[in-house]
């Protein structure tokens, strides 16, 4: 008698990794596997290599899973394991199947080939299916879709281009086909990319084309991006956004990874832009949409970063239209340019990195808390994503700002008009707006 095989999965790192995990989950479900946390037969990890911490956490999880269940078929893919394989540093890690980034799209087929050659799969396995079941994002009305992979920039601190390869884009027609598969289950799509600047260069399409066609050819209620990279915020996009900002289906959320506010450090990072030019573009976005949420990534403690350089970054962020920061401490990644530059350039000590990270984190918290006060008394659409707890449910506004809405009935996955009534412990509080 055939016993249905089971699997579970986990993703480290960025939203691109999460989107890839979702696609793999798709394939596994279509192949006949049941997605469960209860003693799965196969466990799939999508690893990350952006920081030393991300790699360490993946190794710890692998060891823990194998220790708890030695017979578990452990499959690891992603940037972390691709890095380990390239540098031959994975031999002592108990992995049953390693799948490099180049073969990631074939993960399910490779699992079947390695472990289940004799298992009869009743359903045909398509190369790219979006028949998703039991996904945590879809259950809250959100769909995450990867639109692009790879990067041509080779910033000196970044290992990703070495592990992701030549930039490639998914054609808009294929993206929309994936999105439309979800039908009414999806209220919001989150488009993710390694570098939005590279989207469409190989298909003769643009991010603006993608937005336009999504608005025309789908019924999705909200369109958002995981990140929009600095090089994508050009004059053409600003002109386009003046009209787009009036469309309530577009999420006014911009996560623009700047990495530093010092032009000296940006040159050492090989970011190839002047910070003042990017800030001017972000100010234009703020003027077009005063309630847009603008976020960024910042690396502290990069090579040659002096106290003066850090203060430049601090002051720039303090005066900028950026409302939220994600702060990282620099760690040299093997095989990157910074890894070799470290031999002749000074690197701030760990204590200094920690101090700088704490200061920026505190500034970011203060700016975000000041920003969200503007929403008290306003009404707008919110997507409910959490579970009801003590009479409240989490929801996200059009600009991805989180709020707690008073309700005793679960509205998870639904879009509703809400009114923000107050602020408690730096959290927006509200209620479902009464229909006029």
C-alpha positions as CSV (number, residue, x, y, z in Angstrom):
1,X,0.0,0.0,0.0
2,X,1.3,3.4,-1.0
3,X,2.1,5.7,2.0
4,X,2.2,9.4,1.1
5,X,5.6,10.9,1.5
6,X,5.9,14.1,3.6
7,X,8.3,17.1,3.6
8,X,9.0,20.3,5.4
9,X,11.1,23.3,4.5
10,X,12.8,26.4,5.8
11,X,14.5,29.4,4.3
12,X,17.2,31.6,5.6
13,X,18.0,35.1,4.4
14,X,16.3,37.4,2.0
15,X,12.8,37.4,0.4
16,X,14.2,36.0,-2.8
17,X,15.1,32.9,-0.8
18,X,11.6,32.8,0.7
19,X,10.1,33.0,-2.8
20,X,12.3,30.2,-4.0
21,X,11.2,28.1,-1.0
22,X,7.6,28.7,-1.9
23,X,8.3,27.6,-5.5
24,X,10.0,24.4,-4.2
25,X,7.1,23.7,-1.8
26,X,4.8,24.1,-4.8
27,X,6.7,21.4,-6.8
28,X,6.8,19.0,-3.8
29,X,3.0,19.3,-3.3
30,X,2.3,18.8,-7.0
31,X,4.6,15.7,-6.9
32,X,2.4,14.2,-4.3
33,X,4.2,15.1,-1.1
34,X,2.3,16.4,2.0
35,X,3.7,19.5,3.6
36,X,3.9,18.9,7.4
37,X,6.0,19.8,10.4
38,X,5.2,16.4,12.1
39,X,8.2,14.2,11.5
40,X,8.6,14.8,7.7
41,X,10.4,12.3,5.5
42,X,12.3,15.0,3.7
43,X,13.5,18.4,5.1
44,X,14.6,21.1,2.6
45,X,16.7,24.1,3.7
46,X,17.3,27.1,1.4
47,X,20.5,28.5,2.9
48,X,22.1,32.0,2.9
49,X,25.7,33.2,2.7
50,X,25.3,37.0,2.9
51,X,26.8,37.0,6.4
52,X,28.9,34.6,8.5
53,X,25.9,34.6,11.0
54,X,23.6,33.3,8.2
55,X,25.9,30.4,7.4
56,X,26.4,29.6,11.1
57,X,22.7,29.5,11.7
58,X,22.1,27.1,8.7
59,X,24.9,24.7,10.0
60,X,23.4,24.8,13.5
61,X,19.9,23.9,12.1
62,X,21.3,21.1,10.0
63,X,23.1,19.5,13.0
64,X,20.1,19.9,15.2
65,X,17.7,18.3,12.7
66,X,20.1,15.3,12.1
67,X,20.6,14.9,15.8
68,X,16.9,14.7,16.5
69,X,16.2,12.5,13.5
70,X,19.2,10.6,12.0
71,X,17.0,9.0,9.3
72,X,15.7,12.3,8.0
73,X,16.5,12.9,4.4
74,X,18.1,16.4,4.6
75,X,18.3,18.4,1.4
76,X,20.1,21.8,1.4
77,X,20.2,24.3,-1.4
78,X,20.8,28.0,-1.7
79,X,23.8,30.4,-1.5
80,X,25.2,29.0,1.7
81,X,25.6,25.4,0.5
82,X,26.7,26.7,-2.9
83,X,29.5,28.6,-1.2
84,X,30.4,25.5,0.9
85,X,30.6,23.3,-2.2
86,X,32.7,25.8,-4.1
87,X,35.2,26.0,-1.3
88,X,35.0,22.4,-0.3
89,X,34.0,23.2,3.3
90,X,30.9,21.0,3.6
91,X,32.4,17.5,4.1
92,X,31.7,17.3,7.8
93,X,28.2,18.7,7.6
94,X,25.6,15.8,7.6
95,X,23.7,16.6,4.4
96,X,22.1,13.9,2.3
97,X,21.6,15.9,-0.9
98,X,23.3,19.2,-1.9
99,X,21.7,21.2,-4.6
100,X,23.6,24.2,-5.9
101,X,21.8,27.4,-7.0
102,X,22.2,26.5,-10.6
103,X,20.1,23.4,-10.1
104,X,17.7,24.8,-7.5
105,X,14.7,24.9,-9.9
106,X,15.0,21.1,-10.3
107,X,15.0,20.4,-6.5
108,X,12.0,18.2,-6.5
109,X,13.2,16.1,-9.5
110,X,16.6,15.7,-7.9
111,X,14.9,14.5,-4.6
112,X,12.8,12.0,-6.5
113,X,15.9,10.8,-8.4
114,X,18.0,10.3,-5.3
115,X,15.5,9.0,-2.8
116,X,12.3,7.8,-4.5
117,X,13.1,6.2,-7.8
118,X,10.5,3.5,-7.3
119,X,7.8,5.7,-5.9
120,X,4.9,6.1,-8.3
121,X,3.9,9.8,-8.4
122,X,0.3,10.0,-9.7
123,X,0.4,13.7,-10.7
124,X,2.6,15.0,-13.5
125,X,5.3,17.2,-12.2
126,X,5.5,20.5,-14.2
127,X,8.7,22.4,-14.4
128,X,7.2,25.5,-12.8
129,X,4.0,25.1,-10.9
130,X,2.2,27.6,-8.7
131,X,-0.4,25.2,-7.2
132,X,0.5,26.2,-3.7
133,X,-0.9,24.6,-0.6
134,X,-0.4,25.4,3.1
135,X,1.9,28.4,2.5
136,X,2.1,30.9,5.4
137,X,2.1,33.8,3.0
138,X,-0.8,32.6,0.9
139,X,-2.8,31.8,4.0
140,X,-2.6,35.6,4.8
141,X,-3.5,36.6,1.2
142,X,0.1,37.3,0.1
143,X,2.0,35.7,-2.8
144,X,5.7,36.1,-3.2
145,X,7.1,35.7,-6.7
146,X,10.8,35.8,-7.8
147,X,11.1,37.9,-10.9
148,X,14.9,38.0,-11.4
149,X,18.1,36.3,-10.2
150,X,21.8,37.1,-10.4
151,X,23.7,40.4,-10.3
152,X,26.3,42.2,-12.5
153,X,27.4,44.7,-9.9
154,X,30.0,42.8,-7.8
155,X,30.1,45.2,-4.9
156,X,33.3,44.5,-3.0
157,X,31.5,43.2,0.2
158,X,29.0,41.0,-1.6
159,X,29.3,37.3,-2.3
160,X,25.9,36.9,-4.0
161,X,27.0,37.6,-7.6
162,X,29.6,34.8,-7.3
163,X,26.9,32.3,-6.1
164,X,23.9,33.5,-8.2
165,X,25.7,33.9,-11.5
166,X,24.7,36.0,-14.6
167,X,21.5,38.0,-14.2
168,X,18.4,36.4,-15.6
169,X,14.8,37.6,-15.7
170,X,11.5,35.8,-15.8
171,X,9.3,37.0,-18.6
172,X,6.4,39.1,-17.6
173,X,3.9,36.8,-19.3
174,X,5.2,33.9,-17.1
175,X,5.1,36.0,-14.0
176,X,1.5,37.0,-14.6
177,X,0.6,33.4,-15.4
178,X,2.0,32.4,-12.0
179,X,0.1,35.1,-10.3
180,X,-3.2,34.4,-11.9
181,X,-3.0,30.8,-10.8
182,X,-3.8,31.9,-7.3
183,X,-7.0,33.6,-8.3
184,X,-9.0,35.1,-5.5
185,X,-6.7,33.5,-2.8
186,X,-4.2,36.3,-3.3
187,X,-4.8,39.9,-2.2
188,X,-1.2,41.1,-2.5
189,X,1.8,40.1,-4.6
190,X,5.3,40.7,-3.4
191,X,7.8,40.8,-6.3
192,X,11.3,39.9,-5.3
193,X,14.7,40.2,-7.1
194,X,18.4,40.0,-6.4
195,X,18.8,43.3,-8.2
196,X,15.7,45.0,-9.7
197,X,18.1,47.1,-11.9
198,X,18.8,43.9,-13.9
199,X,15.2,42.9,-14.4
200,X,14.2,42.7,-18.0
201,X,17.7,43.4,-19.5
202,X,17.7,40.0,-21.1
203,X,13.9,40.0,-22.0
204,X,13.7,43.6,-23.2
205,X,11.2,44.5,-20.4
206,X,11.3,46.8,-17.4
207,X,9.9,46.9,-13.8
208,X,7.5,49.6,-15.0
209,X,6.2,47.3,-17.7
210,X,5.7,44.6,-15.0
211,X,3.7,47.0,-12.8
212,X,1.6,48.2,-15.8
213,X,0.8,44.7,-17.0
214,X,0.1,43.4,-13.5
215,X,-2.5,46.2,-13.1
216,X,-4.1,45.5,-16.4
217,X,-4.0,41.7,-16.7
218,X,-4.6,40.6,-13.1
219,X,-7.1,41.4,-10.3
220,X,-4.5,41.5,-7.6
221,X,-5.5,44.2,-5.1
222,X,-2.0,45.2,-4.1
223,X,1.4,45.2,-5.8
224,X,4.6,45.5,-3.7
225,X,8.3,44.9,-4.1
226,X,10.6,43.3,-1.5
227,X,13.4,45.7,-2.5
228,X,13.9,48.3,-5.2
229,X,17.6,48.9,-5.7
230,X,19.2,52.4,-5.9
231,X,20.0,52.1,-9.6
232,X,16.3,51.5,-10.3
233,X,15.3,54.8,-8.8
234,X,16.1,56.9,-11.8
235,X,14.5,59.9,-13.5
236,X,12.3,57.7,-15.6
237,X,10.9,55.9,-12.6
238,X,10.3,59.1,-10.6
239,X,8.3,60.4,-13.6
240,X,6.4,57.1,-13.8
241,X,5.7,57.1,-10.0
242,X,4.0,60.5,-10.1
243,X,1.0,58.8,-11.8
244,X,1.5,55.4,-10.2
245,X,1.3,56.8,-6.6
246,X,-2.4,57.7,-7.3
247,X,-3.2,54.0,-7.9
248,X,-4.4,52.5,-4.6
249,X,-3.3,49.0,-5.9
250,X,0.4,49.9,-5.7
251,X,2.0,49.7,-2.3
252,X,3.9,52.9,-1.4
253,X,6.7,51.0,0.2
254,X,10.4,51.4,-0.9
255,X,13.1,49.3,0.5
256,X,16.2,50.8,-1.1
257,X,19.5,49.3,0.2
258,X,22.0,52.1,0.4
259,X,24.6,50.3,2.5
260,X,26.4,53.6,3.6
261,X,25.9,57.3,3.8
262,X,29.6,58.1,3.2
263,X,30.7,58.6,-0.4
264,X,34.2,57.4,0.6
265,X,32.8,54.1,1.9
266,X,30.5,53.7,-1.1
267,X,33.5,54.0,-3.4
268,X,35.3,51.3,-1.4
269,X,32.2,49.2,-1.7
270,X,32.1,49.9,-5.4
271,X,28.5,51.0,-5.2
272,X,29.0,53.4,-8.1
273,X,26.6,56.2,-7.0
274,X,26.9,59.4,-5.0
275,X,24.8,59.3,-2.0
276,X,23.4,62.8,-2.5
277,X,21.9,61.8,-5.8
278,X,20.0,58.9,-4.3
279,X,18.8,60.9,-1.4
280,X,17.5,63.5,-3.8
281,X,15.5,60.8,-5.6
282,X,14.1,59.5,-2.3
283,X,13.1,63.1,-1.4
284,X,11.2,63.3,-4.6
285,X,9.4,60.1,-3.7
286,X,8.5,61.6,-0.3
287,X,7.2,64.7,-1.9
288,X,5.0,62.7,-4.3
289,X,3.7,60.4,-1.6
290,X,4.2,61.9,1.9
291,X,3.0,58.7,3.6
292,X,5.2,56.3,1.7
293,X,7.4,54.1,3.9
294,X,11.1,54.3,2.8
295,X,13.5,51.7,4.3
296,X,17.1,50.8,3.7
297,X,20.0,48.5,4.6
298,X,23.1,49.9,6.1
299,X,26.5,48.1,6.7
300,X,28.5,49.5,9.6
301,X,32.2,48.8,10.2
302,X,33.3,48.4,6.6
303,X,36.9,48.6,5.7
304,X,38.5,52.1,6.5
305,X,35.3,53.3,8.1
306,X,36.5,56.0,10.6
307,X,34.4,57.7,13.2
308,X,34.1,60.6,10.8
309,X,32.8,58.4,8.1
310,X,30.2,56.8,10.4
311,X,29.1,60.2,11.6
312,X,28.5,61.2,8.0
313,X,26.2,58.1,7.6
314,X,24.4,58.8,10.9
315,X,23.8,62.5,10.0
316,X,22.6,61.7,6.5
317,X,20.2,59.1,7.8
318,X,19.0,61.4,10.5
319,X,18.1,64.1,8.0
320,X,17.0,61.8,5.2
321,X,13.4,60.8,4.2
322,X,14.2,57.2,5.2
323,X,11.9,56.0,8.0
324,X,13.3,52.5,8.8
325,X,16.8,50.9,8.8
326,X,18.1,47.4,8.8
327,X,21.6,47.5,10.2
328,X,24.3,44.9,9.5
329,X,27.8,44.7,10.9
330,X,30.4,44.1,8.2
331,X,31.9,40.6,8.0
332,X,34.4,39.8,5.1
333,X,33.1,37.0,2.9
334,X,35.6,34.6,1.4
335,X,36.4,35.3,-2.3
336,X,34.9,38.8,-2.4
337,X,37.1,41.8,-3.2
338,X,36.8,43.0,0.4
339,X,38.2,39.7,1.6
340,X,41.4,40.5,-0.1
341,X,41.3,44.3,0.5
342,X,41.2,43.5,4.2
343,X,44.9,42.5,4.0
344,X,45.9,46.1,3.4
345,X,43.0,48.2,4.7
346,X,42.0,48.7,8.3
347,X,38.8,47.1,9.6
348,X,37.1,48.6,12.7
349,X,37.2,46.3,15.7
350,X,34.0,44.3,16.7
351,X,33.3,46.6,19.7
352,X,33.3,49.6,17.4
353,X,31.0,47.9,15.0
354,X,28.6,47.0,17.8
355,X,28.5,50.5,19.1
356,X,27.8,51.9,15.6
357,X,25.1,49.3,14.9
358,X,23.3,50.1,18.2
359,X,23.4,53.9,17.5
360,X,21.9,53.4,14.1
361,X,19.3,51.0,15.3
362,X,18.2,53.4,18.0
363,X,18.0,56.2,15.4
364,X,16.0,54.0,13.1
365,X,13.5,53.1,15.8
366,X,13.1,56.7,16.8
367,X,12.4,57.8,13.2
368,X,10.0,55.0,12.5
369,X,8.0,55.7,15.7
370,X,7.8,59.4,14.7
371,X,6.7,58.4,11.2
372,X,3.8,56.2,12.2
373,X,2.3,58.8,14.5
374,X,1.2,60.5,11.2
375,X,-1.3,57.7,10.7
376,X,-3.4,58.3,13.8
377,X,-6.9,59.4,12.7
378,X,-6.4,58.3,9.1
379,X,-8.5,55.7,7.2
380,X,-7.2,53.3,4.5
381,X,-7.1,49.8,3.2
382,X,-5.3,47.1,5.3
383,X,-4.5,43.5,4.6
384,X,-5.1,41.2,7.6
385,X,-2.3,38.8,8.0
386,X,-2.2,37.6,11.6
387,X,-4.4,35.6,14.0
388,X,-6.9,37.1,16.3
389,X,-5.3,37.5,19.8
390,X,-7.0,39.2,22.7
391,X,-9.5,40.9,20.5
392,X,-7.0,42.3,17.9
393,X,-5.5,41.1,14.6
394,X,-2.4,42.2,12.8
395,X,-2.9,44.0,9.5
396,X,-0.6,45.9,7.1
397,X,-1.4,49.2,5.5
398,X,-0.8,50.2,1.9
399,X,2.8,51.2,2.7
400,X,3.5,48.0,4.7
401,X,3.2,49.7,8.1
402,X,1.9,47.2,10.6
403,X,-1.1,47.9,12.8
404,X,-3.3,46.0,15.3
405,X,-7.0,46.2,14.4
406,X,-9.8,45.5,16.9
407,X,-11.8,42.4,15.9
408,X,-13.1,39.2,17.4
409,X,-13.6,37.6,14.0
410,X,-10.6,36.5,11.9
411,X,-10.2,38.5,8.7
412,X,-6.9,36.8,7.7
413,X,-6.2,37.2,4.0
414,X,-8.9,39.9,3.5
415,X,-8.5,43.5,2.6
416,X,-10.6,45.9,4.7
417,X,-10.9,49.7,5.2
418,X,-9.6,50.5,8.7
419,X,-9.3,53.6,10.8
420,X,-6.2,54.2,12.9
421,X,-7.4,55.3,16.3
422,X,-4.3,55.6,18.4
423,X,-0.8,54.4,19.3
424,X,0.1,52.0,22.2
425,X,3.7,51.1,22.9
426,X,4.8,52.4,19.5
427,X,2.2,50.2,17.8
428,X,-0.6,51.6,15.7
429,X,-4.1,50.6,16.9
430,X,-7.3,50.7,14.9
431,X,-10.7,49.4,14.1
432,X,-12.5,48.3,10.9
433,X,-14.0,51.4,9.4
434,X,-17.7,51.7,9.2
435,X,-19.1,51.7,5.7
436,X,-20.7,54.9,4.6
